[in-house]
Amino acid sequence: MNKKENSRRKFIKQNSLLGIGTIVSSGSISSAFAAIKNETGVPAILGGKPVRTESWPKWPRWNPATDEERVLEVLRSGVWSRNKVVTEFENKWAETVGAKRALAVVNGTNAIIAALVQLNVGGGDEVIVSSYTFIASVAAILATGAMPVFVDTNPETFQIDASKIEEKITSRTRAILPVHILGLPAEMYKIMAIAKKHNLIVVEDACQAWLAEIDHKKMGTFGDAGCFSFQNSKNLPIGEGGAIVSDNEEFMDRCYSYHNYGNPYGSSVGVVGAGTIIAGTKLRITEYQAAIGLAQLKRLEEETETRNINATYLKSQIKDIRGITPYKLNENVTRAAFHLFPFRYNKDEFGGLPREKFLKALSAEGVSCSKGYSPLNKMPFLENAFQSKNFQKMYPKKMLDYSSYLERNQCPANDKLCYEEAVWLPQNVLLAGKPDMDEIALAIEKVRKNANEINSKI
Ligand SMILES: *Cc1c(COP(=O)(O)O)cnc(C)c1O
């Protein structure tokens, strides 16, 4: 960092300690802010200097000095298919999240499918799911032959609105698939109470929630099973990979058997050698994937802590900017994973500047951002699934009528979040330092101050 850059950073830091939000919402421009304005006055999208020119921390991380030895050892051994290293990774993951058992599988999507199938969810069943989620949550339900039933989102937390779950329960409801989306925990106490009352299975989609906690208990350990993803972009990246965790040994034995063609394992099919009894598939990961996972796992605790510290600080720095409402954590959350840092954008406070233009302007200032998910509850893949041979045979015609399905699955709060309000910053941004968080706040503020001009010129 050169001297000028260094003093600029110091200046930004001091300025943010004064509280940019306060300065701006009161409408008075302090001399400190005016000085910043000199340097960053013209929005970058209109040709000015960006607030931030440095790049954000790279993802995934890889340290040849500490990470490669184990991987090379595996590669040179020629033992590449599932063996001791995969078992070591599974034991480590189980211990890390505080579950009795973990099973590594090819990806998060198949972790969910396997868990649902081995909990006896299938054709003719309904599975209640968050509407604000990644396509994989819903694809996994459909793959089992079950019907996804969407519950609206609490826009403050971005999580499933647990108060709206019970009204969706029917005689066909078999399971709830809450998603800890963005790495922020869903209301598991309420969800587990509903499940208990109605005798439903709970599979947690914790594919974005590594090490997130409610009352210091890790996500993935509240339900009958918890599922994780280790895909390249995730906070524990292997490239591809996933895991199921549970305390239920008999269930985990069946999952193991299922992930290995249904071959005998533990208690699942009785005596080894009795033949393959479970209808299985193959979901095994390789030894070198596990070696990569073990390397990544060494960093996860510290990185999670850094993301929490930076997210909390960034939230405090932007919460008073009019038109910006950062995420709220559910009650009793002691830690989040922050796969993403979400806030809601209100264009009315930005002179009517549409979210799309806000995102462009913020990106131009050097801040990575996106609008996030689209509503899944009205996408064409559902209609396609309902027209499939399996669905046609498993459900009465009236359940497959697409327009009445759409009617039953409306999620207006989720629509508003997806179409108008949500803004995400990616997790790698939260691995930078405190002055970098100040730059984000400054960039948002800069866009707000220039919103009218930006809106008329782009
Ligand atoms: C990534 C993800 C999945 C699926 O994981 P893959 O490993 O990509 O199959 C499922 N649910 C959520 C919420 C995810 O983010």
PDBQT file of the ligand as one rigid body, heavy atoms in Angstrom, charges set to zero:
ROOT
HETATM    1  C1  LIG A 501     -25.246 -24.932  -2.744  1.00  0.00    +0.000 C 
HETATM    2  C2  LIG A 501     -26.574 -25.239  -2.173  1.00  0.00    +0.000 A 
HETATM    3  C3  LIG A 501     -27.181 -26.484  -2.304  1.00  0.00    +0.000 A 
HETATM    4  C4  LIG A 501     -26.626 -27.580  -3.155  1.00  0.00    +0.000 C 
HETATM    5  O1  LIG A 501     -25.335 -27.870  -2.964  1.00  0.00    +0.000 OA
HETATM    6  P1  LIG A 501     -24.462 -28.439  -4.205  1.00  0.00    +0.000 P 
HETATM    7  O2  LIG A 501     -23.250 -28.933  -3.512  1.00  0.00    +0.000 OA
HETATM    8  O3  LIG A 501     -24.194 -27.298  -5.104  1.00  0.00    +0.000 OA
HETATM    9  O4  LIG A 501     -25.241 -29.511  -4.833  1.00  0.00    +0.000 OA
HETATM   10  C5  LIG A 501     -28.384 -26.693  -1.690  1.00  0.00    +0.000 A 
HETATM   11  N1  LIG A 501     -28.995 -25.730  -0.986  1.00  0.00    +0.000 NA
HETATM   12  C6  LIG A 501     -28.453 -24.505  -0.850  1.00  0.00    +0.000 A 
HETATM   13  C7  LIG A 501     -29.174 -23.487  -0.044  1.00  0.00    +0.000 C 
HETATM   14  C8  LIG A 501     -27.232 -24.214  -1.453  1.00  0.00    +0.000 A 
HETATM   15  O5  LIG A 501     -26.726 -22.995  -1.337  1.00  0.00    +0.000 OA
ENDROOT
TORSDOF 0
